[in-house]
Amino acid sequence: MKLLTVAEAADVARCHPETVAAALRAGKLHGHQTKKRAPWVTQKACVIAWRLGQKCSHD
Ligand SMILES: [Zn+2]
């Protein structure tokens, strides 16, 4: 499985990285932090589902 950084996710979603970060923090976009305060990572399928207003299939 390929993990995306916030910057890469923003590129996939064609939106601003801060929009992605806010969605991750709000729990609207499915993602993970490897440690507390570590950078967020997410998956392409999750980013696409979020942009389409859908739930990703694996949470
Ligand atoms: Zn997901």
N, CA, C, O and the ligand as a Tripos MOL2 file, in Angstrom:
@<TRIPOS>MOLECULE
protein
  237   235    60     0     0
PROTEIN
NO_CHARGES

@<TRIPOS>ATOM
      1 N           0.8420   -1.1890    0.0000 N.3       1 MET1
      2 CA          0.0000    0.0000    0.0000 C.3       1 MET1
      3 C           0.8760    1.2360    0.0000 C.2       1 MET1
      4 O           1.8610    1.3180    0.7330 O.2       1 MET1
      5 N           0.5070    2.1870   -0.8220 N.am      2 LYS2
      6 CA          1.2980    3.4070   -0.9620 C.3       2 LYS2
      7 C           0.7640    4.4690   -0.0190 C.2       2 LYS2
      8 O          -0.4310    4.7650   -0.0050 O.2       2 LYS2
      9 N           1.6580    5.0320    0.7620 N.am      3 LEU3
     10 CA          1.2700    6.1050    1.6700 C.3       3 LEU3
     11 C           1.6120    7.4520    1.0530 C.2       3 LEU3
     12 O           2.6500    7.6200    0.4130 O.2       3 LEU3
     13 N           0.7330    8.3870    1.2560 N.am      4 LEU4
     14 CA          0.9350    9.7370    0.7400 C.3       4 LEU4
     15 C           1.1720   10.7000    1.8940 C.2       4 LEU4
     16 O           0.5500   10.5940    2.9510 O.2       4 LEU4
     17 N           2.0740   11.6320    1.6740 N.am      5 THR5
     18 CA          2.2190   12.7340    2.6190 C.3       5 THR5
     19 C           1.0730   13.7190    2.3930 C.2       5 THR5
     20 O           0.3110   13.5960    1.4340 O.2       5 THR5
     21 N           0.9680   14.6860    3.2840 N.am      6 VAL6
     22 CA         -0.0550   15.7270    3.1150 C.3       6 VAL6
     23 C           0.1340   16.4490    1.7820 C.2       6 VAL6
     24 O          -0.8390   16.7320    1.0820 O.2       6 VAL6
     25 N           1.3840   16.7450    1.4320 N.am      7 ALA7
     26 CA          1.6500   17.4530    0.1720 C.3       7 ALA7
     27 C           1.2450   16.6040   -1.0320 C.2       7 ALA7
     28 O           0.6710   17.1150   -1.9940 O.2       7 ALA7
     29 N           1.5430   15.3170   -0.9750 N.am      8 GLU8
     30 CA          1.1720   14.4230   -2.0760 C.3       8 GLU8
     31 C          -0.3400   14.2520   -2.1470 C.2       8 GLU8
     32 O          -0.9180   14.2060   -3.2330 O.2       8 GLU8
     33 N          -0.9730   14.1580   -0.9840 N.am      9 ALA9
     34 CA         -2.4320   14.0350   -0.9500 C.3       9 ALA9
     35 C          -3.0940   15.2860   -1.5290 C.2       9 ALA9
     36 O          -4.1010   15.2000   -2.2320 O.2       9 ALA9
     37 N          -2.5160   16.4430   -1.2270 N.am     10 ALA10
     38 CA         -3.0530   17.7000   -1.7640 C.3      10 ALA10
     39 C          -2.9340   17.7180   -3.2830 C.2      10 ALA10
     40 O          -3.8090   18.2370   -3.9760 O.2      10 ALA10
     41 N          -1.8560   17.1540   -3.7880 N.am     11 ASP11
     42 CA         -1.6630   17.0800   -5.2310 C.3      11 ASP11
     43 C          -2.7060   16.1560   -5.8670 C.2      11 ASP11
     44 O          -3.2720   16.4760   -6.9130 O.2      11 ASP11
     45 N          -2.9530   15.0100   -5.2280 N.am     12 VAL12
     46 CA         -3.9650   14.0650   -5.7260 C.3      12 VAL12
     47 C          -5.3450   14.7170   -5.7110 C.2      12 VAL12
     48 O          -6.1180   14.5970   -6.6620 O.2      12 VAL12
     49 N          -5.6350   15.4090   -4.6110 N.am     13 ALA13
     50 CA         -6.9640   16.0060   -4.4410 C.3      13 ALA13
     51 C          -7.0800   17.3430   -5.1660 C.2      13 ALA13
     52 O          -8.1780   17.8840   -5.2950 O.2      13 ALA13
     53 N          -5.9730   17.8730   -5.6330 N.am     14 ARG14
     54 CA         -5.9160   19.1870   -6.2660 C.3      14 ARG14
     55 C          -6.5000   20.2520   -5.3520 C.2      14 ARG14
     56 O          -7.3500   21.0490   -5.7490 O.2      14 ARG14
     57 N          -6.0240   20.2380   -4.1330 N.am     15 CYS15
     58 CA         -6.4190   21.2800   -3.1970 C.3      15 CYS15
     59 C          -5.2030   21.6800   -2.3790 C.2      15 CYS15
     60 O          -4.1140   21.1320   -2.5520 O.2      15 CYS15
     61 N          -5.3980   22.6260   -1.5010 N.am     16 HIS16
     62 CA         -4.2960   23.1590   -0.7090 C.3      16 HIS16
     63 C          -3.8990   22.1620    0.3950 C.2      16 HIS16
     64 O          -4.7680   21.5190    0.9830 O.2      16 HIS16
     65 N          -2.6170   22.0350    0.6720 N.am     17 PRO17
     66 CA         -2.2050   21.1190    1.7480 C.3      17 PRO17
     67 C          -2.8820   21.4030    3.0820 C.2      17 PRO17
     68 O          -3.1550   20.4810    3.8500 O.2      17 PRO17
     69 N          -3.1530   22.6700    3.3580 N.am     18 GLU18
     70 CA         -3.8040   22.9910    4.6310 C.3      18 GLU18
     71 C          -5.2260   22.4210    4.6750 C.2      18 GLU18
     72 O          -5.7120   22.0440    5.7410 O.2      18 GLU18
     73 N          -5.8830   22.3600    3.5300 N.am     19 THR19
     74 CA         -7.2240   21.7600    3.4440 C.3      19 THR19
     75 C          -7.1480   20.2760    3.7870 C.2      19 THR19
     76 O          -8.0010   19.7480    4.5000 O.2      19 THR19
     77 N          -6.1280   19.6190    3.2750 N.am     20 VAL20
     78 CA         -5.9150   18.1970    3.5690 C.3      20 VAL20
     79 C          -5.6080   18.0060    5.0540 C.2      20 VAL20
     80 O          -6.1720   17.1240    5.7020 O.2      20 VAL20
     81 N          -4.7150   18.8330    5.5850 N.am     21 ALA21
     82 CA         -4.3250   18.7160    6.9940 C.3      21 ALA21
     83 C          -5.5320   18.9360    7.9020 C.2      21 ALA21
     84 O          -5.7080   18.2210    8.8890 O.2      21 ALA21
     85 N          -6.3580   19.9180    7.5710 N.am     22 ALA22
     86 CA         -7.5480   20.2020    8.3860 C.3      22 ALA22
     87 C          -8.5180   19.0280    8.3490 C.2      22 ALA22
     88 O          -9.1120   18.6770    9.3690 O.2      22 ALA22
     89 N          -8.6790   18.4240    7.1830 N.am     23 ALA23
     90 CA         -9.5830   17.2740    7.0410 C.3      23 ALA23
     91 C          -9.0660   16.0730    7.8220 C.2      23 ALA23
     92 O          -9.8460   15.3250    8.4110 O.2      23 ALA23
     93 N          -7.7560   15.8930    7.8250 N.am     24 LEU24
     94 CA         -7.1600   14.8040    8.6100 C.3      24 LEU24
     95 C          -7.3940   15.0220   10.0990 C.2      24 LEU24
     96 O          -7.7980   14.1050   10.8140 O.2      24 LEU24
     97 N          -7.1390   16.2370   10.5560 N.am     25 ARG25
     98 CA         -7.3150   16.5410   11.9870 C.3      25 ARG25
     99 C          -8.7670   16.4070   12.4060 C.2      25 ARG25
    100 O          -9.0680   15.9880   13.5230 O.2      25 ARG25
    101 N          -9.6660   16.7680   11.4940 N.am     26 ALA26
    102 CA        -11.1010   16.7090   11.7910 C.3      26 ALA26
    103 C         -11.6590   15.2920   11.6680 C.2      26 ALA26
    104 O         -12.8030   15.0360   12.0440 O.2      26 ALA26
    105 N         -10.8490   14.3750   11.1410 N.am     27 GLY27
    106 CA        -11.3090   13.0070   10.9720 C.3      27 GLY27
    107 C         -12.1790   12.8100    9.7470 C.2      27 GLY27
    108 O         -12.7880   11.7540    9.5780 O.2      27 GLY27
    109 N         -12.2420   13.8360    8.8800 N.am     28 LYS28
    110 CA        -13.0410   13.7070    7.6510 C.3      28 LYS28
    111 C         -12.2860   12.9010    6.6090 C.2      28 LYS28
    112 O         -12.8720   12.1750    5.8060 O.2      28 LYS28
    113 N         -10.9850   13.0490    6.6440 N.am     29 LEU29
    114 CA        -10.1270   12.2720    5.7460 C.3      29 LEU29
    115 C          -9.3930   11.2530    6.6050 C.2      29 LEU29
    116 O          -8.7640   11.5860    7.6090 O.2      29 LEU29
    117 N          -9.4950   10.0120    6.1790 N.am     30 HIS30
    118 CA         -8.8870    8.8910    6.8840 C.3      30 HIS30
    119 C          -7.3600    8.9660    6.7320 C.2      30 HIS30
    120 O          -6.8490    8.9970    5.6130 O.2      30 HIS30
    121 N          -6.6520    8.9940    7.8340 N.am     31 GLY31
    122 CA         -5.1950    9.0360    7.7770 C.3      31 GLY31
    123 C          -4.5950    8.5920    9.0920 C.2      31 GLY31
    124 O          -5.3110    8.2790   10.0430 O.2      31 GLY31
    125 N          -3.3060    8.5680    9.1380 N.am     32 HIS32
    126 CA         -2.5970    8.0800   10.3210 C.3      32 HIS32
    127 C          -1.3960    8.9620   10.6300 C.2      32 HIS32
    128 O          -0.8380    9.6210    9.7530 O.2      32 HIS32
    129 N          -1.0240    8.9540   11.8830 N.am     33 GLN33
    130 CA          0.2710    9.4780   12.2920 C.3      33 GLN33
    131 C           1.0370    8.3150   12.9060 C.2      33 GLN33
    132 O           0.5020    7.5820   13.7380 O.2      33 GLN33
    133 N           2.2700    8.1510   12.4990 N.am     34 THR34
    134 CA          3.0550    7.0310   13.0270 C.3      34 THR34
    135 C           3.3430    7.2350   14.5130 C.2      34 THR34
    136 O           3.4410    6.2740   15.2760 O.2      34 THR34
    137 N           3.4770    8.4880   14.9070 N.am     35 LYS35
    138 CA          3.6380    8.8340   16.3160 C.3      35 LYS35
    139 C           2.8440   10.1020   16.5620 C.2      35 LYS35
    140 O           2.4320   10.7780   15.6200 O.2      35 LYS35
    141 N           2.6310   10.4180   17.8130 N.am     36 LYS36
    142 CA          2.0300   11.7140   18.1250 C.3      36 LYS36
    143 C           2.9050   12.8170   17.5580 C.2      36 LYS36
    144 O           4.1210   12.8270   17.7480 O.2      36 LYS36
    145 N           2.2720   13.7350   16.8660 N.am     37 ARG37
    146 CA          2.9470   14.8980   16.2720 C.3      37 ARG37
    147 C           3.8510   14.5370   15.0960 C.2      37 ARG37
    148 O           4.5680   15.3960   14.5830 O.2      37 ARG37
    149 N           3.8260   13.2950   14.6720 N.am     38 ALA38
    150 CA          4.5320   12.9420   13.4400 C.3      38 ALA38
    151 C           3.7030   13.4580   12.2670 C.2      38 ALA38
    152 O           2.5110   13.7260   12.4200 O.2      38 ALA38
    153 N           4.3230   13.5980   11.1010 N.am     39 PRO39
    154 CA          3.5450   14.0270    9.9340 C.3      39 PRO39
    155 C           2.4490   13.0190    9.6000 C.2      39 PRO39
    156 O           2.6250   11.8140    9.7810 O.2      39 PRO39
    157 N           1.3370   13.5160    9.1180 N.am     40 TRP40
    158 CA          0.2290   12.6600    8.7180 C.3      40 TRP40
    159 C           0.5730   11.9200    7.4440 C.2      40 TRP40
    160 O           1.2750   12.4350    6.5750 O.2      40 TRP40
    161 N           0.0680   10.7090    7.3500 N.am     41 VAL41
    162 CA          0.1050    9.9740    6.0880 C.3      41 VAL41
    163 C          -1.3100    9.4700    5.8060 C.2      41 VAL41
    164 O          -2.0930    9.2020    6.7170 O.2      41 VAL41
    165 N          -1.6030    9.3550    4.5310 N.am     42 THR42
    166 CA         -2.9100    8.8590    4.1330 C.3      42 THR42
    167 C          -2.7310    8.0130    2.8770 C.2      42 THR42
    168 O          -1.6100    7.8290    2.4040 O.2      42 THR42
    169 N          -3.8140    7.5090    2.3470 N.am     43 GLN43
    170 CA         -3.7260    6.6610    1.1640 C.3      43 GLN43
    171 C          -4.5210    7.2810    0.0250 C.2      43 GLN43
    172 O          -5.4910    8.0090    0.2380 O.2      43 GLN43
    173 N          -4.0910    6.9750   -1.1730 N.am     44 LYS44
    174 CA         -4.7020    7.5680   -2.3530 C.3      44 LYS44
    175 C          -6.2010    7.2900   -2.3870 C.2      44 LYS44
    176 O          -6.9930    8.1850   -2.6830 O.2      44 LYS44
    177 N          -6.5920    6.0600   -2.0870 N.am     45 ALA45
    178 CA         -8.0150    5.6990   -2.1350 C.3      45 ALA45
    179 C          -8.8210    6.5370   -1.1450 C.2      45 ALA45
    180 O          -9.9610    6.9150   -1.4180 O.2      45 ALA45
    181 N          -8.2150    6.8220    0.0050 N.am     46 CYS46
    182 CA         -8.8980    7.6130    1.0310 C.3      46 CYS46
    183 C          -9.0600    9.0570    0.5660 C.2      46 CYS46
    184 O         -10.1060    9.6710    0.7730 O.2      46 CYS46
    185 N          -8.0170    9.5910   -0.0630 N.am     47 VAL47
    186 CA         -8.0570   10.9830   -0.5480 C.3      47 VAL47
    187 C          -9.1260   11.1300   -1.6240 C.2      47 VAL47
    188 O          -9.8770   12.1060   -1.6310 O.2      47 VAL47
    189 N          -9.1920   10.1690   -2.5230 N.am     48 ILE48
    190 CA        -10.1780   10.2340   -3.6060 C.3      48 ILE48
    191 C         -11.5880   10.1230   -3.0290 C.2      48 ILE48
    192 O         -12.4830   10.8710   -3.4220 O.2      48 ILE48
    193 N         -11.7830    9.1980   -2.1040 N.am     49 ALA49
    194 CA        -13.0990    9.0530   -1.4790 C.3      49 ALA49
    195 C         -13.5140   10.3460   -0.7780 C.2      49 ALA49
    196 O         -14.6680   10.7650   -0.8670 O.2      49 ALA49
    197 N         -12.5710   10.9710   -0.0840 N.am     50 TRP50
    198 CA        -12.8490   12.2290    0.6250 C.3      50 TRP50
    199 C         -13.2510   13.3100   -0.3580 C.2      50 TRP50
    200 O         -14.2020   14.0520   -0.1130 O.2      50 TRP50
    201 N         -12.5360   13.4070   -1.4690 N.am     51 ARG51
    202 CA        -12.8320   14.4490   -2.4530 C.3      51 ARG51
    203 C         -14.1900   14.2250   -3.1060 C.2      51 ARG51
    204 O         -14.8490   15.1720   -3.5350 O.2      51 ARG51
    205 N         -14.5960   12.9710   -3.1730 N.am     52 LEU52
    206 CA        -15.8970   12.6520   -3.7790 C.3      52 LEU52
    207 C         -17.0170   12.6860   -2.7350 C.2      52 LEU52
    208 O         -18.1820   12.4540   -3.0590 O.2      52 LEU52
    209 N         -16.6590   12.9730   -1.4900 N.am     53 GLY53
    210 CA        -17.6590   13.0150   -0.4280 C.3      53 GLY53
    211 C         -18.1380   11.6360   -0.0330 C.2      53 GLY53
    212 O         -19.2530   11.4720    0.4620 O.2      53 GLY53
    213 N         -17.2870   10.6380   -0.2550 N.am     54 GLN54
    214 CA        -17.6450    9.2580    0.0880 C.3      54 GLN54
    215 C         -16.7890    8.7770    1.2410 C.2      54 GLN54
    216 O         -15.7710    9.3820    1.5770 O.2      54 GLN54
    217 N         -17.2180    7.6820    1.8390 N.am     55 LYS55
    218 CA        -16.4000    7.0390    2.8600 C.3      55 LYS55
    219 C         -15.4850    6.0560    2.1700 C.2      55 LYS55
    220 O         -15.8920    5.3560    1.2440 O.2      55 LYS55
    221 N         -14.2380    6.0070    2.6280 N.am     56 CYS56
    222 CA        -13.3640    5.0040    2.0320 C.3      56 CYS56
    223 C         -13.7900    3.6240    2.5430 C.2      56 CYS56
    224 O         -14.4590    3.5090    3.5690 O.2      56 CYS56
    225 N         -13.3990    2.6060    1.8250 N.am     57 SER57
    226 CA        -13.9720    1.2780    2.0400 C.3      57 SER57
    227 C         -13.3430    0.5280    3.2010 C.2      57 SER57
    228 O         -13.8060   -0.5580    3.5510 O.2      57 SER57
    229 N         -12.3070    1.0750    3.8030 N.am     58 HIS58
    230 CA        -11.5830    0.2690    4.7760 C.3      58 HIS58
    231 C         -11.4650    0.9010    6.1610 C.2      58 HIS58
    232 O         -10.4490    0.7090    6.8280 O.2      58 HIS58
    233 N         -12.4310    1.6190    6.5930 N.am     59 ASP59
    234 CA        -12.3730    2.0620    8.0000 C.3      59 ASP59
    235 C         -13.5720    1.5210    8.7490 C.2      59 ASP59
    236 O         -13.7200    1.7740    9.9440 O.2      59 ASP59
    237 ZN         -9.3870    4.9770    4.2300 Zn       60 ZN60
@<TRIPOS>BOND
     1     1     2 1
     2     2     3 1
     3     3     4 2
     4     3     5 am
     5     5     6 1
     6     6     7 1
     7     7     8 2
     8     7     9 am
     9     9    10 1
    10    10    11 1
    11    11    12 2
    12    11    13 am
    13    13    14 1
    14    14    15 1
    15    15    16 2
    16    15    17 am
    17    17    18 1
    18    18    19 1
    19    19    20 2
    20    19    21 am
    21    21    22 1
    22    22    23 1
    23    23    24 2
    24    23    25 am
    25    25    26 1
    26    26    27 1
    27    27    28 2
    28    27    29 am
    29    29    30 1
    30    30    31 1
    31    31    32 2
    32    31    33 am
    33    33    34 1
    34    34    35 1
    35    35    36 2
    36    35    37 am
    37    37    38 1
    38    38    39 1
    39    39    40 2
    40    39    41 am
    41    41    42 1
    42    42    43 1
    43    43    44 2
    44    43    45 am
    45    45    46 1
    46    46    47 1
    47    47    48 2
    48    47    49 am
    49    49    50 1
    50    50    51 1
    51    51    52 2
    52    51    53 am
    53    53    54 1
    54    54    55 1
    55    55    56 2
    56    55    57 am
    57    57    58 1
    58    58    59 1
    59    59    60 2
    60    59    61 am
    61    61    62 1
    62    62    63 1
    63    63    64 2
    64    63    65 am
    65    65    66 1
    66    66    67 1
    67    67    68 2
    68    67    69 am
    69    69    70 1
    70    70    71 1
    71    71    72 2
    72    71    73 am
    73    73    74 1
    74    74    75 1
    75    75    76 2
    76    75    77 am
    77    77    78 1
    78    78    79 1
    79    79    80 2
    80    79    81 am
    81    81    82 1
    82    82    83 1
    83    83    84 2
    84    83    85 am
    85    85    86 1
    86    86    87 1
    87    87    88 2
    88    87    89 am
    89    89    90 1
    90    90    91 1
    91    91    92 2
    92    91    93 am
    93    93    94 1
    94    94    95 1
    95    95    96 2
    96    95    97 am
    97    97    98 1
    98    98    99 1
    99    99   100 2
   100    99   101 am
   101   101   102 1
   102   102   103 1
   103   103   104 2
   104   103   105 am
   105   105   106 1
   106   106   107 1
   107   107   108 2
   108   107   109 am
   109   109   110 1
   110   110   111 1
   111   111   112 2
   112   111   113 am
   113   113   114 1
   114   114   115 1
   115   115   116 2
   116   115   117 am
   117   117   118 1
   118   118   119 1
   119   119   120 2
   120   119   121 am
   121   121   122 1
   122   122   123 1
   123   123   124 2
   124   123   125 am
   125   125   126 1
   126   126   127 1
   127   127   128 2
   128   127   129 am
   129   129   130 1
   130   130   131 1
   131   131   132 2
   132   131   133 am
   133   133   134 1
   134   134   135 1
   135   135   136 2
   136   135   137 am
   137   137   138 1
   138   138   139 1
   139   139   140 2
   140   139   141 am
   141   141   142 1
   142   142   143 1
   143   143   144 2
   144   143   145 am
   145   145   146 1
   146   146   147 1
   147   147   148 2
   148   147   149 am
   149   149   150 1
   150   150   151 1
   151   151   152 2
   152   151   153 am
   153   153   154 1
   154   154   155 1
   155   155   156 2
   156   155   157 am
   157   157   158 1
   158   158   159 1
   159   159   160 2
   160   159   161 am
   161   161   162 1
   162   162   163 1
   163   163   164 2
   164   163   165 am
   165   165   166 1
   166   166   167 1
   167   167   168 2
   168   167   169 am
   169   169   170 1
   170   170   171 1
   171   171   172 2
   172   171   173 am
   173   173   174 1
   174   174   175 1
   175   175   176 2
   176   175   177 am
   177   177   178 1
   178   178   179 1
   179   179   180 2
   180   179   181 am
   181   181   182 1
   182   182   183 1
   183   183   184 2
   184   183   185 am
   185   185   186 1
   186   186   187 1
   187   187   188 2
   188   187   189 am
   189   189   190 1
   190   190   191 1
   191   191   192 2
   192   191   193 am
   193   193   194 1
   194   194   195 1
   195   195   196 2
   196   195   197 am
   197   197   198 1
   198   198   199 1
   199   199   200 2
   200   199   201 am
   201   201   202 1
   202   202   203 1
   203   203   204 2
   204   203   205 am
   205   205   206 1
   206   206   207 1
   207   207   208 2
   208   207   209 am
   209   209   210 1
   210   210   211 1
   211   211   212 2
   212   211   213 am
   213   213   214 1
   214   214   215 1
   215   215   216 2
   216   215   217 am
   217   217   218 1
   218   218   219 1
   219   219   220 2
   220   219   221 am
   221   221   222 1
   222   222   223 1
   223   223   224 2
   224   223   225 am
   225   225   226 1
   226   226   227 1
   227   227   228 2
   228   227   229 am
   229   229   230 1
   230   230   231 1
   231   231   232 2
   232   231   233 am
   233   233   234 1
   234   234   235 1
   235   235   236 2
@<TRIPOS>SUBSTRUCTURE
     1 MET1         2 RESIDUE 1 A MET
     2 LYS2         6 RESIDUE 1 A LYS
     3 LEU3        10 RESIDUE 1 A LEU
     4 LEU4        14 RESIDUE 1 A LEU
     5 THR5        18 RESIDUE 1 A THR
     6 VAL6        22 RESIDUE 1 A VAL
     7 ALA7        26 RESIDUE 1 A ALA
     8 GLU8        30 RESIDUE 1 A GLU
     9 ALA9        34 RESIDUE 1 A ALA
    10 ALA10       38 RESIDUE 1 A ALA
    11 ASP11       42 RESIDUE 1 A ASP
    12 VAL12       46 RESIDUE 1 A VAL
    13 ALA13       50 RESIDUE 1 A ALA
    14 ARG14       54 RESIDUE 1 A ARG
    15 CYS15       58 RESIDUE 1 A CYS
    16 HIS16       62 RESIDUE 1 A HIS
    17 PRO17       66 RESIDUE 1 A PRO
    18 GLU18       70 RESIDUE 1 A GLU
    19 THR19       74 RESIDUE 1 A THR
    20 VAL20       78 RESIDUE 1 A VAL
    21 ALA21       82 RESIDUE 1 A ALA
    22 ALA22       86 RESIDUE 1 A ALA
    23 ALA23       90 RESIDUE 1 A ALA
    24 LEU24       94 RESIDUE 1 A LEU
    25 ARG25       98 RESIDUE 1 A ARG
    26 ALA26      102 RESIDUE 1 A ALA
    27 GLY27      106 RESIDUE 1 A GLY
    28 LYS28      110 RESIDUE 1 A LYS
    29 LEU29      114 RESIDUE 1 A LEU
    30 HIS30      118 RESIDUE 1 A HIS
    31 GLY31      122 RESIDUE 1 A GLY
    32 HIS32      126 RESIDUE 1 A HIS
    33 GLN33      130 RESIDUE 1 A GLN
    34 THR34      134 RESIDUE 1 A THR
    35 LYS35      138 RESIDUE 1 A LYS
    36 LYS36      142 RESIDUE 1 A LYS
    37 ARG37      146 RESIDUE 1 A ARG
    38 ALA38      150 RESIDUE 1 A ALA
    39 PRO39      154 RESIDUE 1 A PRO
    40 TRP40      158 RESIDUE 1 A TRP
    41 VAL41      162 RESIDUE 1 A VAL
    42 THR42      166 RESIDUE 1 A THR
    43 GLN43      170 RESIDUE 1 A GLN
    44 LYS44      174 RESIDUE 1 A LYS
    45 ALA45      178 RESIDUE 1 A ALA
    46 CYS46      182 RESIDUE 1 A CYS
    47 VAL47      186 RESIDUE 1 A VAL
    48 ILE48      190 RESIDUE 1 A ILE
    49 ALA49      194 RESIDUE 1 A ALA
    50 TRP50      198 RESIDUE 1 A TRP
    51 ARG51      202 RESIDUE 1 A ARG
    52 LEU52      206 RESIDUE 1 A LEU
    53 GLY53      210 RESIDUE 1 A GLY
    54 GLN54      214 RESIDUE 1 A GLN
    55 LYS55      218 RESIDUE 1 A LYS
    56 CYS56      222 RESIDUE 1 A CYS
    57 SER57      226 RESIDUE 1 A SER
    58 HIS58      230 RESIDUE 1 A HIS
    59 ASP59      234 RESIDUE 1 A ASP
    60 ZN60       237 GROUP 0 **** ****
